Amino acid sequence: MTILAESGVAFGTSGARGLVSDFTPEVCAAFAQSFVQAIATSGKFQAVALGIDNRPSSPAMAAACAGALQALGIEAQYFGVLPTPALAFYAMQQGIPAIMITGSHIPFDRNGIKFYRADGEISKADELAILAQSSPLVAFTPVLPEVNPAAAQAYITRYTSFYPAALLAGKHIGIYEHSSAGRELYHQIFSALGAKVTRLAPSDTFVPIDTEAVTAEDQQRGLAWSKQYGFDAIFSTDGDGDRPLIADENGQWLRGDILGLLTAKSLGIDGLAVPVNANTAIELDGCFERVVRTKIGSPYVIAGFAELVNYRAFAGFEANGGFLLGSAVKVAERQLAPLPTRDAVLPMLALMALCTSVPISQVVVALPARVTASDRLQNIPVSESKERLEQVLANPNQFLAELAVIINSADFQAELALTDAEKASLAVYKRLDVVIVDTTDGVRLQLCNGDIVHLRPSGNAPELRCYTESSNATSAQILLRAALR
């Protein structure tokens, strides 16, 4: 319908995203109406599950969606503030679609809507079908039904019934709560599994945590909290609770793809689907029968599951840490049902199951020595990002030469406070060549020494994202900072 075409809201890597000012009641209602009409051929349903994150704009958006659903004769089952995977899991168990109002980690002036069929996340084809609906918008009145606690409780039970009650016995877990949609649930799960829990830094102001670009302030927080409390781990998530942010016993935040790798090992996964920007330690570790590389975004990871259906247990994860369980898994005769959408709690519990007698850092250091880093330039129009990437693609070795100049410049080295030995080692970048150019998603350059520089426009916001990989953390950070500069 023309309302959506003229709204300024577009689908990104995970749902429809846009400025809060663009999500008028009519736009939200139009999305809800177009969604149920687009999936009507996939099965009959009389209800749609509806949830929100803690953004101040989310309740009004949900009210518009609920009003449109009710005007169409569909029950809007409202579950209030809860993690996206909790809403998705409950809807899948009930065999009904779901709508989650969330902007996840994107800036405060933006928000979004995620859609789920009864069998899980919508596909890119479903997105096109939603935008293609042409029916006039039904007359509606925004309304928020009473909050139903059933979805939150089902999410808690999912994990407390799968893992043994003493899984976290003797462990001290810090929960960095900020404004996470799941902050009222996480302490219940960890406490039920035997942990001593300390709740940290709850906030009534929305905090847009990005698990791929941890701020310097949050890095220092992790170190300080670990020193103060002696935690075995610190757990946090992004805004809607589908991406985990986990620190080891030293307060060092784990990279999401390393966390995903450990989660898959803990669950005995045979086949993996992961985006192209995930750490190559996944293949080097040698513990998976098949690894499928995809474009970035959970719909592409889920699409990759089609190549893994013949494996006993298959899953996927993203570099941001979100873990997608494609098949049921069994551990000690207990079975965990599939949840093919990003989830933050399973990685935490699976990691702790590997660390019952050893610290997290010891499990991490045993993996192949490949270190990734990531960050982004904000407020960069997509058109500008694409123009720059076209220049890189036209002459990748010229871009590498530009990187080498920056890396070996005195001001850059001073900015990073490098040691003399580190400075001397950087001359090697003047002699390297690009050996592989991967355009699966953006431009990913592999150098002849194995280092990787990957640039792509964000699918959710006007940002240019950069991912780097090297054999050590210092080199990965140097490549990252130079590439962004």
C-alpha positions in Angstrom: 0.0 0.0 0.0 1.1 3.6 -0.6 1.4 4.2 3.1 4.4 1.9 3.4 6.0 3.0 0.1 5.9 6.6 1.3 6.8 6.0 5.0 10.6 6.2 4.8 10.7 2.9 6.7 12.7 0.0 5.0 13.6 -3.6 5.8 17.2 -4.1 7.0 19.1 -7.2 8.1 16.5 -7.8 10.8 13.0 -6.3 10.4 11.7 -3.0 9.3 13.7 0.0 10.7 13.3 3.7 10.5 13.1 7.0 12.4 10.6 7.1 15.2 9.0 10.0 13.5 8.3 7.8 10.5 6.5 5.2 12.5 3.2 7.0 12.7 0.2 5.0 13.9 -0.9 4.6 10.3 2.4 3.2 9.2 2.5 0.8 12.1 -1.0 -0.3 11.5 -0.3 -0.7 7.8 2.7 -3.0 8.5 0.6 -5.1 10.8 -2.2 -5.4 8.2 0.2 -6.1 5.3 2.0 -8.7 7.4 -1.1 -10.8 8.2 -2.3 -10.5 4.6 1.1 -11.5 3.2 1.3 -14.7 5.3 -2.4 -15.6 5.1 -1.7 -18.4 2.5 0.8 -20.1 4.9 -1.9 -21.2 7.3 -5.0 -20.1 9.3 -4.6 -18.2 12.5 -6.9 -16.2 14.8 -4.3 -14.5 17.0 -1.0 -12.7 16.7 1.5 -12.5 19.6 2.8 -8.9 20.2 5.7 -7.7 22.3 7.9 -4.7 22.8 11.3 -3.5 24.0 11.9 -0.7 26.5 12.2 2.1 24.0 9.7 4.9 25.0 8.3 4.9 21.4 7.5 1.1 21.5 4.1 1.1 23.4 2.5 3.5 21.0 3.7 1.5 18.0 2.4 -1.7 19.5 -1.0 -0.1 20.2 -1.3 0.9 16.6 -0.5 -2.7 15.5 -2.9 -4.2 18.0 -5.6 -1.8 16.9 -5.2 -2.8 13.3 -5.2 -6.5 14.2 -8.4 -6.2 16.2 -10.1 -4.3 13.3 -9.2 -7.2 11.1 -10.9 -9.6 13.5 -7.6 -11.0 14.8 -6.8 -11.3 18.5 -3.8 -9.3 19.6 -2.2 -11.3 22.4 0.0 -8.7 24.2 3.0 -9.9 26.2 4.5 -6.5 27.1 8.2 -6.0 27.5 10.2 -9.2 26.9 13.1 -10.5 24.8 12.4 -11.0 21.1 13.4 -14.8 21.3 10.9 -15.2 24.2 8.1 -13.9 22.1 9.2 -15.9 19.0 9.5 -19.1 21.0 6.0 -18.8 22.6 4.4 -17.9 19.2 6.1 -20.9 17.6 4.9 -23.2 20.4 1.3 -21.9 20.0 1.4 -22.0 16.2 0.7 -18.3 15.7 2.5 -15.4 14.1 4.2 -12.7 16.1 5.2 -9.0 15.9 8.0 -7.5 18.0 8.3 -3.8 18.3 12.1 -3.2 18.7 14.9 -1.2 17.3 17.4 -3.6 18.9 20.7 -1.6 19.2 20.1 1.2 16.7 20.2 4.8 17.7 17.6 6.2 20.1 15.8 8.3 17.5 14.9 5.1 15.6 12.8 2.0 16.1 11.7 -1.1 14.2 9.3 -4.0 13.8 10.2 -7.7 13.5 7.8 -10.2 12.1 7.5 -14.0 12.7 5.4 -16.6 10.9 4.2 -19.4 13.0 7.3 -21.4 12.0 9.8 -18.6 12.7 11.3 -15.5 11.2 10.0 -14.2 7.9 12.1 -14.5 4.8 13.3 -11.9 2.4 10.5 -13.1 0.1 8.0 -12.5 2.9 9.4 -8.9 3.3 8.7 -8.2 -0.4 5.2 -9.7 -0.1 4.5 -7.4 2.9 5.6 -4.3 0.9 3.5 -5.5 -2.1 0.2 -5.6 -0.3 -2.3 -3.1 -1.9 -5.4 -3.3 0.3 -6.6 0.0 1.8 -5.8 0.5 5.5 -8.6 -0.7 7.7 -10.1 1.8 10.1 -8.6 1.2 13.5 -8.3 2.6 17.0 -4.9 2.1 18.8 -5.2 -0.1 21.9 -2.9 -2.1 24.2 -4.5 -5.2 25.7 -3.6 -6.4 29.2 -0.1 -7.9 29.5 -0.1 -11.7 29.4 2.9 -13.2 31.3 2.8 -16.6 29.6 5.5 -16.0 27.0 8.0 -14.8 29.6 7.4 -17.8 31.8 7.7 -20.2 28.9 11.1 -18.7 28.1 12.3 -19.2 31.6 11.1 -22.8 31.7 12.7 -23.5 28.3 16.1 -23.3 30.0 15.5 -24.3 33.6 13.9 -27.6 32.3 16.8 -28.3 29.9 19.9 -27.6 32.0 20.4 -29.2 35.4 19.4 -27.2 38.5 23.0 -27.1 39.7 24.6 -25.9 36.4 25.6 -22.6 37.8 26.2 -23.7 41.4 29.1 -21.9 42.9 29.2 -19.3 40.1 28.8 -15.6 40.7 27.2 -14.0 37.6 26.9 -10.3 37.1 24.0 -9.1 34.9 24.5 -5.7 33.2 20.8 -4.9 32.9 20.7 -1.4 31.4 17.4 -1.2 29.6 17.4 -4.7 28.1 14.0 -6.1 27.4 14.8 -9.3 29.3 16.2 -7.7 32.5 13.4 -9.0 34.6 13.9 -12.6 33.4 17.6 -13.2 33.3 18.2 -13.1 37.1 15.4 -15.6 37.5 16.9 -18.1 35.0 20.4 -17.9 36.4 19.3 -18.0 40.1 17.1 -21.1 39.3 20.2 -22.8 37.9 22.2 -22.2 41.1 24.1 -19.0 40.5 24.7 -16.1 42.9 23.5 -13.1 40.9 24.4 -9.4 41.1 22.2 -7.1 39.1 24.1 -4.1 37.6 23.3 -0.7 36.2 19.6 -0.9 35.4 18.5 2.2 33.5 15.1 3.8 32.9 16.7 5.6 30.0 17.0 3.5 26.8 20.6 2.3 26.3 21.4 1.3 22.6 24.0 -1.5 23.4 25.7 -2.7 20.2 27.3 -6.1 20.9 29.5 -5.7 17.8 30.8 -2.3 18.9 31.3 -2.3 22.6 32.0 1.2 23.9 35.2 2.2 25.8 33.0 3.0 28.7 31.5 -0.5 28.8 34.9 -2.1 28.3 36.0 -0.3 31.4 32.8 -1.2 33.2 33.5 -4.9 32.6 37.0 -4.7 34.0 35.9 -2.7 37.0 33.0 -4.9 37.9 35.1 -8.1 37.6 37.7 -6.6 39.9 35.1 -5.4 42.4 32.9 -8.5 42.6 35.1 -11.4 41.5 32.5 -12.6 38.9 32.9 -15.8 37.0 31.1 -14.1 34.1 29.2 -11.0 33.3 26.0 -11.3 31.1 24.3 -8.6 29.1 22.4 -8.2 25.9 21.4 -5.7 23.3 18.1 -3.8 23.6 15.7 -6.6 22.7 17.6 -9.5 24.2 18.5 -11.5 21.1 22.2 -10.7 21.1 24.4 -11.6 24.1 27.3 -9.6 25.5 29.3 -11.8 27.8 32.6 -11.1 29.7 35.0 -13.7 31.2 36.2 -13.8 34.7 38.6 -11.0 34.0 35.9 -8.6 32.7 37.0 -9.0 29.0 34.0 -9.0 26.7 34.0 -12.0 24.3 33.6 -11.6 20.6 30.2 -12.8 19.5 31.5 -15.3 16.9 33.9 -16.9 19.4 30.9 -17.2 21.8 28.9 -18.8 19.0 31.7 -21.2 18.2 31.8 -22.3 21.9 28.1 -22.6 22.1 27.9 -24.8 19.1 30.7 -27.0 20.5 28.9 -27.3 23.9 25.7 -28.4 22.2 27.4 -30.9 19.9 26.3 -29.2 16.6 27.3 -30.9 13.4 26.3 -28.4 10.7 26.7 -24.6 11.0 25.4 -21.7 9.0 27.3 -18.4 9.7 27.6 -15.1 7.9 30.7 -14.3 5.9 32.1 -11.9 8.6 32.3 -14.6 11.3 35.7 -15.6 12.6 37.6 -18.2 10.5 38.5 -20.1 13.7 35.2 -21.8 13.0 36.7 -23.8 10.2 40.1 -24.0 11.7 38.8 -25.6 14.9 37.8 -28.6 12.8 34.9 -29.7 15.0 32.0 -29.2 12.6 31.2 -31.5 9.6 29.9 -28.6 7.5 30.1 -24.8 7.6 27.9 -22.8 5.3 28.8 -19.1 4.8 26.0 -16.6 4.1 25.3 -12.9 3.8 25.0 -11.0 7.0 21.6 -11.1 8.7 19.5 -13.7 10.4 17.2 -14.4 7.4 20.3 -15.4 5.4 21.6 -17.6 8.2 18.2 -19.3 8.4 18.1 -19.8 4.6 21.4 -21.5 5.0 19.8 -24.2 7.2 18.3 -25.6 4.0 21.7 -27.0 3.3 22.0 -28.6 6.7 18.7 -30.4 7.2 20.3 -33.9 6.8 22.7 -33.3 9.8 21.8 -34.6 13.2 22.0 -31.2 14.9 22.4 -27.9 13.1 22.5 -24.3 14.1 23.8 -20.8 13.2 25.1 -17.7 14.8 26.2 -14.3 13.9 29.3 -12.2 14.6 27.1 -10.2 17.0 26.6 -13.2 19.2 23.0 -14.1 18.4 22.6 -17.9 18.3 19.9 -19.6 16.1 19.1 -23.2 17.0 17.9 -24.9 13.8 17.2 -28.3 15.1 16.4 -29.9 18.4 19.4 -30.9 20.5 19.7 -33.5 23.2 22.1 -33.3 26.2 22.0 -36.0 28.9 18.6 -37.2 27.7 17.0 -33.7 27.9 15.9 -32.2 24.7 15.8 -28.6 23.7 13.4 -27.5 21.0 14.5 -25.6 18.0 14.5 -21.8 18.1 15.5 -20.5 14.7 15.9 -16.9 15.7 18.7 -15.0 17.5 18.8 -15.8 21.2 21.1 -14.4 24.0 20.4 -16.8 26.9 21.4 -20.1 25.3 25.0 -19.0 24.5 25.5 -18.0 28.1 24.3 -21.3 29.5 26.1 -23.4 26.9 29.3 -21.5 27.6 28.9 -22.1 31.4 28.3 -25.8 30.7 31.8 -25.9 29.2 33.2 -24.0 32.2 32.0 -25.9 35.2 35.6 -26.6 36.4 37.7 -24.1 34.4 37.4 -20.3 33.9 36.0 -18.9 30.6 39.3 -17.5 29.5 41.0 -20.9 29.6 38.3 -22.3 27.2 38.7 -19.3 24.9 42.5 -19.5 24.7 42.3 -23.1 23.6 40.7 -22.1 20.3 42.7 -21.4 17.1 44.4 -18.0 17.4 42.2 -15.8 15.2 41.1 -12.5 16.6 38.3 -10.3 15.1 37.5 -6.7 15.8 34.6 -4.5 14.6 33.2 -1.0 14.7 31.3 1.5 12.6 31.2 5.0 11.3 27.9 6.5 12.2 25.7 8.9 10.2 27.1 7.8 6.9 24.5 7.7 4.1 24.2 4.3 2.5 24.9 5.9 -0.9 28.2 7.3 0.4 29.2 3.9 1.8 28.4 2.2 -1.5 30.4 4.7 -3.5 33.5 4.2 -1.3 33.2 0.4 -1.5 33.0 0.6 -5.3 36.3 2.4 -5.2 37.8 -0.3 -3.0 36.5 -3.0 -5.2 37.9 -1.3 -8.3 41.4 -1.3 -6.9 41.8 -3.3 -3.7 45.5 -3.1 -3.6 45.3 0.7 -3.8 43.1 0.6 -0.8 45.6 -1.6 0.9 48.4 0.8 0.1 46.3 3.6 1.6 45.9 1.5 4.8 49.7 0.9 4.9 50.3 4.7 4.7 47.9 5.3 7.6 49.2 2.4 9.7 52.8 3.6 9.4 52.1 7.2 10.0 53.5 8.8 13.2 50.2 10.4 14.3 48.3 7.1 13.9 50.9 5.1 15.9 50.9 7.8 18.6 47.1 7.8 18.8 47.2 4.0 19.4 50.1 4.3 21.9 52.0 1.5 20.2 55.3 0.2 21.5 58.5 0.5 19.4 58.3 -3.3 18.7 54.7 -2.9 17.5 55.6 0.0 15.3 58.5 -1.9 13.7 56.2 -4.8 12.9 53.8 -2.6 10.9 56.2 -2.1 8.0 55.1 -5.5 6.7 51.8 -4.0 5.5 53.7 -2.0 2.9 54.7 -5.4 1.3 51.3 -7.2 1.4 48.9 -8.0 -1.4 45.2 -8.7 -1.5 44.8 -12.4 -2.5 41.0 -12.9 -2.1 38.1 -10.4 -2.8 34.8 -11.7 -1.4 31.6 -9.7 -2.4 29.1 -12.0 -0.6 28.2 -9.0 1.5 30.0 -5.7 1.1 33.7 -6.0 0.2 35.9 -8.5 2.2 39.6 -8.5 1.5 41.9 -11.3 2.6 45.6 -10.3 2.6 48.5 -12.7 1.7 49.4 -13.0 5.5 45.8 -14.1 6.3 44.6 -10.8 7.7 41.1 -9.7 6.7 39.5 -6.3 6.2 35.7 -6.3 5.6 33.6 -3.2 4.9 29.8 -3.1 4.4 26.9 -0.6 4.8 24.7 -1.5 7.8 21.3 -2.8 6.8 19.7 -1.2 9.8 21.0 2.4 10.1 23.1 5.0 8.2 26.4 3.4 9.2 29.5 1.9 7.5 30.6 -1.2 9.4 34.1 -2.6 9.4 35.2 -6.1 10.5 38.9 -7.1 10.7 40.6 -10.4 11.6 44.2 -11.2 12.4 46.3 -13.6 14.4 46.4 -11.3 17.4 44.2 -8.6 19.0 46.7 -5.7 18.4 46.9 -6.3 14.6 43.1 -6.7 14.4 42.6 -3.3 16.2 45.2 -1.6 14.1 43.6 -2.7 10.9 40.2 -1.7 12.2 41.2 1.8 13.2 43.1 2.4 10.0 40.3 1.1 7.8 37.8 3.4 9.4 40.1 6.4 9.2 
